């Protein structure tokens, strides 16, 4: 569903991006940049300093988990 590219970047599929954005916005605010990749989802990058990589990954995983029931029929 999502592909991590290091500690500060992840490609998120369209199904999960709303949930991931909600998780990240609540805890990280404006230190995250979103770039839509046509046909590939959204690249999510930490652009601010002082962000814990473990927290970033956990928040993304929380968003992915929240999207799973929504993706099921």
Secondary structure, DSSP 8 states (H G I E B T S, - for coil): -EEE-SSSEEEE-HHHHHHHHHHHHHHHGGGEEEEEETTTEEEEEE-SSS--HHHHHHHHHHHHHHHHHHH--
